[in-house]
Amino acid sequence: MAWGLAKDIARAVLSGFERHFSLFQKVTAGARQRFENAEWTAVQNASRERIYFYDQRVVETVAVLRESFDVARLDEKLWQRVKVEYVRLLHQHQQPELAETFYNSVFCRLFERKYFNNRNIFVSPAVSTEHIESDIPAYRSYYPARDGFQNCTAQVLGAYGFALPFVDMRRDIRNILGHVRKHFDGIRVRRQDFHLEVLSFPFFRNKAAYIVGKVVNGLEETPFALPILNNEKGGLFVDTLLLGEREIANVFSFARAYFMVNTDVPSAVVQFLQRLMPTKTKAELYSAIGLQKHGKTEFYRDFLHHLRHSSDEFVVAPGIRGMVMTVFTLPSFPYVFKVIKDVFPEPKRMTREAVKQKYQLVKQHDRVGRMADSLEYSYAAFPLDRFSPELLKALQTEAASSVTFEDGQLVIKHLYIERWITPLNIYIENAAEPELQQVIDDYGEAIKQLAAANIFPGDMLFKNFGVTRHKRVVFYDYDEISYLTECNFRYIPEPPYPEFEMSAEPWYSIEPNDIFPEEFPSFLLTNPRIRQIFLRLHADLLDADYWNRKQAKIRAGCVEDVFPYRTPKRFLIDEREPSTFASPEGRGTTAPNALA
């Protein structure tokens, strides 16, 4: 009888997962039509809605289990049998790793944290994802030595069956081949196995579709991506060719929105991507293709593995301490852990719930490569003996309501985990002149690109931004973030009398959402060197009219252009609709209306 009950519960959980994945795939599959129809607002809405699917299905499945089975109290023997039956159901399943994560979520929603162990949930994977096949192979191979590079490139571009034609495929091929010749100049030897391997599924994000693959030549493998854009006049074109791990990794950055990739076997796509970008973890890549819940599972497994093979202590994170979060890190592990403080000192006026809402806003918003993604965990357990005395004191003093102690473990009720990046204020202190100019320029560009995505960071101090290993400036402090359209950008009115300028109090009224950009230098640009660089490159950010124009464009429904690659990388194509956009490495560049 117990075995029959265990089977029924296992089937109910798997049914909940399959409903989730079916709905997930339905909205993902619609990315092609939204791209071809240039429905950019619908693209943003679908990306936002898809994030909520998982939690909704977990809640539904928990409700089914409580209604259909008596699971109010944990019967460990029964649930260990349920887990065995569940594993049996995953034989020849195409998404076993995702189904295991879904099982974990359902179990953890049903029962107390003390039961979260490898006997009851999948702390370690039970089903291998190696060599899972789908009806459509994960990637296709092309052979330039046999068919010619030009024909192979045409085959690659034509393989995805886009409903829209390419405006000028011959020109696109000519641009691609010209770029290839420059990149591989001096490489004459083609090995016997010289060929292309290209993923069978386009990667859709915002206003672009990406073709992703690699060139194989003996032991040398060169990853590449082709961004395909819609000219919004009935045709497609190839915007550029990205080559090498660094350029591809930037496209898959943790600071960008999730892709939509319509595949039945996500593990095969992730395995392919990991060969292109070996410095990225499975956790990052699963998240990049929209499976961020399983990305959390993979991260937690990596974290447990690292803890078993290291002995350093968790310490207070370097840099200026924040007013809202207690932040700590494990020096040998490239992440930071952020816990909301119990009390926020003046002038912070917000609640714990408001802070959570800000982080949720970032999760569901287009991050345009400028806002770090975060992993959110509840009741996370850490080995107590790995905490430095200073950090333990800080947590007990600043976030006591979030911390408990159980069996030699420190349990944090709620925290966020983000990739560790060098705080911008620390980077600036050690930067040589060329690096300083580059990073201040990119800091200004980060603010402009956030504005293009309808985001105002609020607190723009350097300590709230960081510099990635690719020298890209990213924002990571979200407690004062808001939609740009909620702000009221104003000029400081002229004083009625000259002596008013010397007054300690303003002579004009200030509402809660009022922002005076001309005041930015007083707290951002106190260093004369930095002030000179910033004013030369980004003086427009100090002008209220600049921000008001941005607001007007957003309210008019305009989705601005932000590209995950350098402006000089783009092919010169005369047929583009001219418009100006703020790119990471250039300003006022003629470009199509395409947010890649």
ZAKOLSE-952664 format. One record per residue (C-alpha): residue in one letter; x, y, z. Coordinates in pm, whole numbers, padded with zeros to 5 digits. Each point is the difference from the previous one (the first is absolute). Example, Ala and Ser with C-alpha at 12.3 -4.5 7.8 and 13.67 -1.06 7.14 Angstrom:
{a, {01230, -00450, 00780}},
{s, {00137, 00344, -00066}},
END
This chain:
{m, {00000, 00000, 00000}},
{a, {00278, 00241, 00092}},
{w, {00175, -00073, -00328}},
{g, {-00316, 00079, -00195}},
{l, {-00040, 00325, 00190}},
{a, {00365, 00087, -00063}},
{k, {-00050, -00057, -00373}},
{d, {-00310, 00218, -00007}},
{i, {00177, 00285, 00181}},
{a, {00300, -00030, -00231}},
{r, {-00227, 00013, -00306}},
{a, {-00181, 00306, 00140}},
{v, {00330, 00186, 00051}},
{l, {00126, -00091, -00347}},
{s, {-00336, 00103, -00149}},
{g, {00046, 00341, 00163}},
{f, {00348, 00030, -00149}},
{e, {-00117, -00100, -00348}},
{r, {-00278, 00257, 00013}},
{h, {00260, 00261, 00097}},
{f, {00240, -00097, -00278}},
{s, {-00280, -00010, -00258}},
{l, {-00106, 00354, 00084}},
{f, {00363, 00111, 00017}},
{q, {00060, -00142, -00349}},
{k, {-00316, 00157, -00137}},
{v, {00104, 00353, 00091}},
{t, {00358, -00074, -00106}},
{a, {-00110, -00131, -00339}},
{g, {-00190, 00325, -00055}},
{a, {00328, 00194, 00002}},
{r, {00049, -00070, -00372}},
{q, {-00330, 00158, -00102}},
{r, {00047, 00296, 00233}},
{f, {00344, 00059, -00153}},
{e, {-00125, -00029, -00357}},
{n, {-00297, 00230, 00067}},
{a, {00220, 00252, 00184}},
{e, {-00232, -00016, 00301}},
{w, {00254, 00141, 00242}},
{t, {-00237, 00084, 00283}},
{a, {-00138, -00354, -00020}},
{v, {00359, -00128, 00018}},
{q, {00054, 00185, 00328}},
{n, {-00333, -00116, 00142}},
{a, {00066, -00364, -00088}},
{s, {00346, 00010, 00159}},
{r, {-00148, 00144, 00319}},
{e, {-00295, -00242, 00017}},
{r, {00209, -00310, -00064}},
{i, {00199, 00060, 00319}},
{y, {-00315, -00050, 00210}},
{f, {-00105, -00330, -00164}},
{y, {00211, -00225, 00219}},
{d, {-00120, 00122, 00340}},
{q, {-00362, -00008, -00119}},
{r, {00029, -00367, -00102}},
{v, {00171, -00089, 00329}},
{v, {-00286, 00158, 00196}},
{e, {-00255, -00184, -00216}},
{t, {00176, -00334, 00049}},
{v, {00023, 00045, 00376}},
{a, {-00374, 00073, 00007}},
{v, {-00072, -00321, -00197}},
{l, {00212, -00207, 00238}},
{r, {-00167, 00144, 00308}},
{e, {-00346, -00051, -00145}},
{s, {00051, -00348, -00146}},
{f, {00242, -00151, 00253}},
{d, {00042, 00035, 00374}},
{v, {00340, 00175, -00002}},
{a, {-00046, 00253, 00278}},
{r, {00264, -00182, 00206}},
{l, {00315, -00157, -00137}},
{d, {00019, -00381, -00017}},
{e, {00370, -00036, -00079}},
{k, {-00022, -00365, -00106}},
{l, {-00282, 00082, -00237}},
{w, {00178, 00297, -00155}},
{q, {00325, -00185, -00042}},
{r, {-00204, -00254, -00195}},
{v, {-00162, 00286, -00195}},
{k, {00346, 00117, -00096}},
{v, {00092, -00349, -00127}},
{e, {-00320, -00020, -00206}},
{y, {00061, 00349, -00134}},
{v, {00348, -00098, -00122}},
{r, {-00156, -00298, -00179}},
{l, {-00238, 00232, -00181}},
{l, {00297, 00203, -00125}},
{h, {00145, -00292, -00196}},
{q, {00038, 00128, -00360}},
{h, {-00147, 00337, 00103}},
{q, {00138, 00291, -00204}},
{q, {00018, 00248, 00290}},
{p, {00085, -00217, 00305}},
{e, {00217, 00265, 00165}},
{l, {-00279, 00259, -00018}},
{a, {-00252, -00253, 00131}},
{e, {00227, -00073, 00299}},
{t, {00018, 00372, 00081}},
{f, {-00379, 00026, -00022}},
{y, {-00032, -00293, 00241}},
{n, {00233, 00177, 00242}},
{s, {-00210, 00317, -00017}},
{v, {-00323, -00188, 00069}},
{f, {00148, -00194, 00292}},
{c, {00155, 00312, 00154}},
{r, {-00331, 00185, -00030}},
{l, {-00176, -00288, 00180}},
{f, {00235, -00070, 00290}},
{e, {00240, 00162, 00247}},
{r, {00361, 00080, -00077}},
{k, {00136, -00267, 00235}},
{y, {-00113, -00263, -00252}},
{f, {00195, 00152, -00293}},
{n, {00261, -00273, -00039}},
{n, {00121, -00236, -00269}},
{r, {-00234, -00278, 00118}},
{n, {-00309, 00210, -00068}},
{i, {00100, 00235, -00282}},
{f, {00249, 00007, -00286}},
{v, {00292, 00178, 00160}},
{s, {00209, -00206, -00243}},
{p, {-00142, -00092, -00344}},
{a, {-00139, -00352, -00034}},
{v, {-00038, -00009, -00379}},
{s, {00278, 00071, -00249}},
{t, {-00062, 00255, -00275}},
{e, {00283, -00126, -00220}},
{h, {-00095, -00107, -00351}},
{i, {-00372, 00084, 00023}},
{e, {-00130, 00028, -00355}},
{s, {-00292, 00192, -00143}},
{d, {-00178, -00036, -00332}},
{i, {00201, 00297, -00128}},
{p, {00376, -00036, 00064}},
{a, {00135, 00266, 00237}},
{y, {00241, 00121, -00268}},
{r, {00069, -00041, -00369}},
{s, {00337, -00032, -00172}},
{y, {00111, 00177, -00317}},
{y, {00310, -00077, -00211}},
{p, {00161, 00295, -00180}},
{a, {00278, -00219, -00143}},
{r, {-00262, -00203, -00183}},
{d, {-00272, 00257, -00076}},
{g, {00190, 00331, 00009}},
{f, {-00018, 00266, 00270}},
{q, {-00248, 00212, -00191}},
{n, {-00247, -00286, -00046}},
{c, {00039, -00108, 00361}},
{t, {-00071, 00351, 00125}},
{a, {-00313, 00012, -00217}},
{q, {-00107, -00338, 00140}},
{v, {00047, 00124, 00357}},
{l, {-00205, 00315, -00060}},
{g, {-00274, -00195, -00177}},
{a, {-00023, -00285, 00249}},
{y, {-00235, 00170, 00247}},
{g, {-00298, 00054, -00229}},
{f, {-00067, 00362, 00088}},
{a, {-00328, 00123, -00149}},
{l, {00169, 00325, -00105}},
{p, {00258, -00004, -00280}},
{f, {00350, 00140, 00035}},
{v, {00014, 00342, -00162}},
{d, {00327, -00084, -00177}},
{m, {00145, -00337, 00096}},
{r, {00287, 00034, -00246}},
{r, {00109, 00319, 00171}},
{d, {-00032, -00163, 00342}},
{i, {00212, -00294, -00113}},
{r, {00258, 00234, -00149}},
{n, {00021, 00191, 00331}},
{i, {00033, -00321, 00200}},
{l, {00273, -00143, -00223}},
{g, {00190, 00328, 00003}},
{h, {-00003, -00001, 00378}},
{v, {00111, -00365, 00009}},
{r, {00297, 00075, -00227}},
{k, {00113, 00283, 00228}},
{h, {-00031, -00209, 00312}},
{f, {00178, -00303, -00140}},
{d, {00260, 00194, -00200}},
{g, {00320, -00202, -00012}},
{i, {-00168, -00332, 00086}},
{r, {00042, -00209, -00313}},
{v, {-00023, -00357, 00123}},
{r, {-00340, -00165, 00002}},
{r, {00000, -00323, 00193}},
{q, {-00177, -00309, -00122}},
{d, {-00290, 00057, 00239}},
{f, {-00055, 00368, -00094}},
{h, {-00372, 00070, 00029}},
{l, {-00268, 00214, 00166}},
{e, {-00229, -00113, 00280}},
{v, {-00308, 00219, 00040}},
{l, {-00280, -00032, 00254}},
{s, {-00331, -00093, -00162}},
{f, {-00202, 00257, 00193}},
{p, {00022, 00379, -00029}},
{f, {00041, 00194, 00325}},
{f, {-00258, 00279, 00028}},
{r, {00044, 00295, 00234}},
{n, {-00154, 00345, -00020}},
{k, {00020, 00108, -00367}},
{a, {00253, -00252, -00134}},
{a, {00039, -00366, -00091}},
{y, {00343, -00157, 00044}},
{i, {00149, -00289, -00193}},
{v, {00261, -00165, 00224}},
{g, {00270, -00248, -00093}},
{k, {00371, -00067, -00032}},
{v, {00271, -00054, -00261}},
{v, {00190, -00326, 00058}},
{n, {00350, -00031, -00145}},
{g, {00198, -00280, 00161}},
{l, {00049, 00082, 00368}},
{e, {-00098, 00362, -00054}},
{e, {-00365, 00092, 00052}},
{t, {-00124, 00356, -00056}},
{p, {-00350, 00088, 00124}},
{f, {-00210, 00244, -00201}},
{a, {-00340, 00168, 00002}},
{l, {-00194, 00171, -00277}},
{p, {-00253, 00261, 00123}},
{i, {-00295, 00016, -00240}},
{l, {-00206, 00319, 00009}},
{n, {-00339, 00096, -00140}},
{n, {00005, 00322, -00203}},
{e, {-00373, 00044, 00077}},
{k, {-00066, 00035, -00374}},
{g, {-00051, -00369, -00073}},
{g, {00359, -00125, -00009}},
{l, {00285, -00139, 00208}},
{f, {00370, 00072, -00004}},
{v, {00315, -00120, 00175}},
{d, {00124, 00280, 00223}},
{t, {00347, -00137, 00070}},
{l, {00209, -00309, 00064}},
{l, {00123, -00054, 00357}},
{l, {00305, -00224, 00036}},
{g, {00181, -00142, 00300}},
{e, {-00096, -00091, 00354}},
{r, {00017, 00354, 00138}},
{e, {-00246, 00146, -00249}},
{i, {-00240, -00293, 00036}},
{a, {00023, 00009, 00381}},
{n, {-00105, 00366, -00005}},
{v, {-00315, -00094, -00193}},
{f, {-00076, -00261, 00270}},
{s, {00091, 00234, 00288}},
{f, {-00161, -00039, 00345}},
{a, {-00108, 00364, -00034}},
{r, {-00228, -00065, -00300}},
{a, {-00358, -00119, -00039}},
{y, {-00066, -00369, -00052}},
{f, {-00012, -00145, -00351}},
{m, {-00293, -00189, -00148}},
{v, {00120, -00326, -00158}},
{n, {-00262, -00250, -00116}},
{t, {00163, -00336, 00073}},
{d, {-00133, -00320, 00156}},
{v, {00344, -00094, 00134}},
{p, {00147, 00301, 00183}},
{s, {00290, -00207, 00136}},
{a, {00133, -00055, -00353}},
{v, {-00006, 00375, -00069}},
{v, {00175, 00074, 00331}},
{q, {00269, -00263, -00065}},
{f, {00067, 00153, -00342}},
{l, {00015, 00353, 00143}},
{q, {00237, -00108, 00276}},
{r, {00249, -00120, -00260}},
{l, {-00017, 00346, -00158}},
{m, {00034, 00181, 00334}},
{p, {00186, -00230, 00244}},
{t, {00032, 00279, 00258}},
{k, {-00379, 00009, 00042}},
{t, {-00167, -00247, 00231}},
{k, {-00303, -00213, -00075}},
{a, {-00187, 00216, 00249}},
{e, {00069, 00313, -00206}},
{l, {-00089, -00165, -00330}},
{y, {-00325, -00158, 00117}},
{s, {-00098, 00343, 00133}},
{a, {00103, 00164, -00328}},
{i, {-00255, -00208, -00193}},
{g, {-00279, 00081, 00245}},
{l, {00026, -00302, 00228}},
{q, {00116, 00202, 00298}},
{k, {-00167, -00228, 00255}},
{h, {00219, -00289, -00109}},
{g, {00286, 00248, -00017}},
{k, {-00052, 00046, 00376}},
{t, {00021, -00377, 00049}},
{e, {00324, -00022, -00196}},
{f, {00144, 00293, 00191}},
{y, {-00082, -00159, 00334}},
{r, {00171, -00323, -00108}},
{d, {00308, 00192, -00109}},
{f, {-00003, 00185, 00332}},
{l, {-00019, -00320, 00207}},
{h, {00281, -00150, -00207}},
{h, {00214, 00310, 00059}},
{l, {-00066, -00007, 00375}},
{r, {00115, -00362, 00019}},
{h, {00324, 00085, -00180}},
{s, {00092, 00328, 00172}},
{s, {00073, 00121, 00351}},
{d, {00000, 00383, -00011}},
{e, {-00246, 00208, 00202}},
{f, {-00303, 00203, -00099}},
{v, {00087, 00366, 00060}},
{v, {-00160, 00342, -00029}},
{a, {00021, 00103, -00365}},
{p, {00263, 00266, -00078}},
{g, {-00114, 00352, -00082}},
{i, {-00225, 00258, 00160}},
{r, {-00269, -00165, 00210}},
{g, {-00354, 00056, -00121}},
{m, {-00293, 00132, 00203}},
{v, {-00250, -00266, -00111}},
{m, {00197, -00323, -00041}},
{t, {00259, -00188, 00201}},
{v, {00228, -00139, -00270}},
{f, {00252, -00281, 00041}},
{t, {00209, -00224, -00217}},
{l, {00219, -00309, -00002}},
{p, {00329, 00128, -00148}},
{s, {00061, -00322, -00198}},
{f, {-00351, 00005, -00151}},
{p, {-00088, 00278, -00248}},
{y, {-00338, 00101, 00145}},
{v, {-00141, 00232, 00265}},
{f, {-00282, -00080, 00243}},
{k, {-00240, 00281, 00092}},
{v, {-00232, 00001, 00303}},
{i, {-00256, 00275, 00062}},
{k, {00071, 00187, 00323}},
{d, {-00257, 00020, 00278}},
{v, {00016, 00380, 00026}},
{f, {00091, 00254, -00268}},
{p, {00170, 00316, 00128}},
{e, {-00097, 00346, -00121}},
{p, {-00048, 00116, -00269}},
{k, {-00124, -00343, -00119}},
{r, {-00377, -00017, 00032}},
{m, {-00130, -00332, -00125}},
{t, {-00116, -00339, 00120}},
{r, {00148, -00348, -00040}},
{e, {-00287, -00085, -00235}},
{a, {00078, 00305, -00214}},
{v, {00361, -00116, -00038}},
{k, {-00120, -00344, -00113}},
{q, {-00228, 00164, -00255}},
{k, {00293, 00196, -00142}},
{y, {00198, -00320, -00052}},
{q, {-00301, -00164, -00161}},
{l, {-00032, 00297, -00234}},
{v, {00358, -00056, -00118}},
{k, {-00059, -00374, -00044}},
{q, {-00292, 00053, -00236}},
{h, {00133, 00309, -00180}},
{d, {00232, 00026, -00299}},
{r, {00339, 00045, 00166}},
{v, {00170, 00123, -00324}},
{g, {00332, -00142, 00118}},
{r, {00019, 00255, 00282}},
{m, {-00175, -00162, 00299}},
{a, {00137, -00312, 00164}},
{d, {-00236, -00296, 00024}},
{s, {-00053, -00134, 00352}},
{l, {-00090, -00341, 00141}},
{e, {-00257, 00015, 00278}},
{y, {00004, -00267, 00272}},
{s, {-00203, -00072, 00311}},
{y, {00128, -00187, 00306}},
{a, {00350, -00048, -00135}},
{a, {00233, -00188, 00237}},
{f, {00371, 00079, 00037}},
{p, {00262, -00174, 00219}},
{l, {00025, 00218, 00309}},
{d, {00370, -00071, 00056}},
{r, {00081, 00163, -00336}},
{f, {-00117, 00349, 00108}},
{s, {00255, 00256, 00113}},
{p, {-00072, 00159, 00342}},
{e, {-00042, 00343, -00162}},
{l, {-00262, -00129, -00246}},
{l, {-00185, -00200, 00263}},
{k, {-00022, 00310, 00219}},
{a, {-00122, 00210, -00295}},
{l, {-00276, -00249, -00085}},
{q, {-00114, -00030, 00361}},
{t, {00004, 00378, 00043}},
{e, {-00141, 00116, -00335}},
{a, {-00219, -00290, -00117}},
{a, {-00084, -00203, 00311}},
{s, {-00358, -00067, -00114}},
{s, {00132, -00178, -00310}},
{v, {00244, -00229, 00180}},
{t, {-00052, -00319, 00202}},
{f, {00236, -00275, 00118}},
{e, {-00063, -00371, -00046}},
{d, {00234, -00295, 00060}},
{g, {00322, 00188, -00072}},
{q, {-00151, 00190, -00293}},
{l, {-00089, 00364, -00048}},
{v, {-00334, 00020, -00180}},
{i, {-00093, 00319, -00187}},
{k, {-00372, 00034, -00054}},
{h, {00030, 00210, -00315}},
{l, {00295, 00116, -00207}},
{y, {00116, 00097, -00347}},
{i, {00311, -00132, -00171}},
{e, {00174, 00186, -00282}},
{r, {00317, -00039, -00203}},
{w, {00286, 00182, 00172}},
{i, {00133, 00295, -00197}},
{t, {00247, 00269, 00102}},
{p, {-00181, 00301, 00154}},
{l, {00045, 00298, -00231}},
{n, {00133, 00225, 00278}},
{i, {00274, -00254, 00080}},
{y, {00081, -00048, -00368}},
{i, {00036, 00378, -00048}},
{e, {00246, 00028, 00290}},
{n, {00242, -00235, -00178}},
{a, {-00065, 00093, -00363}},
{a, {00264, 00147, -00230}},
{e, {-00103, 00293, -00221}},
{p, {-00113, -00204, -00307}},
{e, {-00197, -00241, 00223}},
{l, {-00155, 00291, 00189}},
{q, {-00122, 00166, -00319}},
{q, {-00141, -00328, -00129}},
{v, {-00185, -00087, 00318}},
{i, {-00145, 00351, 00054}},
{d, {-00119, -00002, -00360}},
{d, {-00163, -00339, 00052}},
{y, {-00153, 00115, 00329}},
{g, {-00175, 00280, -00189}},
{e, {-00106, -00244, -00272}},
{a, {-00139, -00235, 00265}},
{i, {-00223, 00277, 00135}},
{k, {-00116, 00087, -00354}},
{q, {-00078, -00359, -00088}},
{l, {-00194, -00047, 00322}},
{a, {-00196, 00313, -00091}},
{a, {-00069, -00145, -00344}},
{a, {-00156, -00299, 00178}},
{n, {-00218, 00230, 00218}},
{i, {00218, -00047, 00309}},
{f, {00133, 00276, 00225}},
{p, {00256, -00143, 00246}},
{g, {-00078, 00254, 00271}},
{d, {00324, -00011, 00193}},
{m, {00269, 00044, -00267}},
{l, {00299, 00003, 00234}},
{f, {00299, -00196, -00130}},
{k, {-00026, -00251, 00288}},
{n, {-00330, -00124, -00146}},
{f, {00160, -00096, -00332}},
{g, {00259, -00266, -00076}},
{v, {00250, -00085, -00274}},
{t, {-00014, -00348, -00156}},
{r, {00303, -00200, -00114}},
{h, {-00069, 00133, -00350}},
{k, {00024, 00359, 00135}},
{r, {-00371, 00060, -00034}},
{v, {-00181, 00217, 00254}},
{v, {-00306, -00164, 00159}},
{f, {-00249, 00128, 00257}},
{y, {-00076, -00223, 00300}},
{d, {-00165, 00198, 00281}},
{y, {-00374, 00002, -00059}},
{d, {-00167, 00138, 00313}},
{e, {-00056, 00346, -00156}},
{i, {-00064, -00111, -00355}},
{s, {-00314, 00127, -00176}},
{y, {-00156, 00026, -00342}},
{l, {00129, 00305, -00183}},
{t, {-00357, 00102, -00083}},
{e, {-00080, 00026, 00373}},
{c, {00263, 00272, 00051}},
{n, {-00047, 00375, -00034}},
{f, {00318, 00155, -00142}},
{r, {00026, 00371, 00069}},
{y, {00235, 00293, -00026}},
{i, {00081, 00187, 00320}},
{p, {-00202, 00323, -00020}},
{e, {00178, 00331, 00017}},
{p, {00010, 00143, 00356}},
{p, {-00223, 00302, 00055}},
{y, {00294, 00178, 00166}},
{p, {00376, -00071, -00042}},
{e, {00054, -00064, 00371}},
{f, {-00240, -00298, -00018}},
{e, {00274, -00196, -00174}},
{m, {00200, 00004, 00323}},
{s, {-00290, -00135, 00203}},
{a, {00030, -00344, 00165}},
{e, {-00358, -00076, -00103}},
{p, {-00136, -00002, -00358}},
{w, {-00215, 00296, -00103}},
{y, {-00224, -00222, -00212}},
{s, {-00243, -00285, 00074}},
{i, {00116, -00359, -00049}},
{e, {-00238, -00293, -00053}},
{p, {00102, -00364, 00072}},
{n, {00059, -00088, -00369}},
{d, {00178, 00322, -00093}},
{i, {00351, -00039, -00138}},
{f, {00238, 00286, -00085}},
{p, {00269, -00131, -00239}},
{e, {00211, 00315, 00032}},
{e, {00063, -00106, 00361}},
{f, {00166, -00327, -00104}},
{p, {00356, 00144, -00008}},
{s, {-00018, 00104, 00365}},
{f, {-00004, -00362, 00117}},
{l, {00126, -00194, -00304}},
{l, {00285, 00212, -00138}},
{t, {00196, 00120, 00300}},
{n, {00325, -00127, -00149}},
{p, {00127, 00260, -00255}},
{r, {00147, -00265, -00236}},
{i, {-00325, -00195, -00007}},
{r, {-00203, 00319, -00035}},
{q, {00199, 00107, -00307}},
{i, {-00041, -00339, -00172}},
{f, {-00370, -00025, 00080}},
{l, {-00085, 00352, -00116}},
{r, {00186, -00058, -00327}},
{l, {-00186, -00323, -00076}},
{h, {-00336, 00016, 00179}},
{a, {-00088, 00359, 00086}},
{d, {-00348, -00062, -00144}},
{l, {-00083, -00211, 00308}},
{l, {00006, 00321, 00204}},
{d, {-00274, 00156, -00212}},
{a, {-00365, -00053, 00104}},
{d, {-00106, 00027, -00364}},
{y, {00204, -00311, -00084}},
{w, {-00199, -00205, 00250}},
{n, {-00332, 00154, -00101}},
{r, {00067, -00093, -00364}},
{k, {00071, -00358, 00108}},
{q, {-00329, -00008, 00188}},
{a, {-00189, 00133, -00299}},
{k, {00138, -00271, -00227}},
{i, {-00090, -00275, 00246}},
{r, {-00352, 00135, 00049}},
{a, {-00038, 00010, -00378}},
{g, {00070, -00375, -00012}},
{c, {00351, 00024, -00142}},
{v, {00230, -00289, 00089}},
{e, {00352, 00139, -00029}},
{d, {00302, -00175, -00144}},
{v, {00261, -00160, 00225}},
{f, {00242, -00252, -00149}},
{p, {00210, -00263, 00183}},
{y, {00298, 00064, -00224}},
{r, {00221, 00291, -00101}},
{t, {-00132, 00249, -00252}},
{p, {00304, -00039, -00232}},
{k, {-00079, -00371, -00024}},
{r, {-00319, 00069, -00193}},
{f, {-00010, -00045, -00375}},
{l, {-00068, 00314, -00204}},
{i, {-00338, -00054, -00164}},
{d, {-00159, 00282, -00198}},
{e, {-00356, -00138, 00018}},
{r, {-00032, 00062, 00374}},
{e, {-00247, 00247, 00137}},
{p, {00215, 00282, 00147}},
{s, {-00038, 00060, 00371}},
{t, {00240, 00091, 00277}},
{f, {00073, -00224, 00292}},
{a, {00228, -00017, 00302}},
{s, {00233, -00295, -00036}},
{p, {00257, -00127, 00249}},
{e, {00290, 00136, -00203}},
{g, {-00146, 00285, -00204}},
{r, {-00255, 00280, -00001}},
{g, {-00221, 00147, -00266}},
{t, {00058, -00289, -00239}},
{t, {-00236, -00064, -00290}},
{a, {-00179, -00327, 00066}},
{p, {-00322, -00194, -00064}},
{n, {-00274, -00012, 00256}},
{a, {00120, -00327, 00151}},
{l, {00051, -00081, 00365}},
{a, {00231, -00300, -00005}},
END
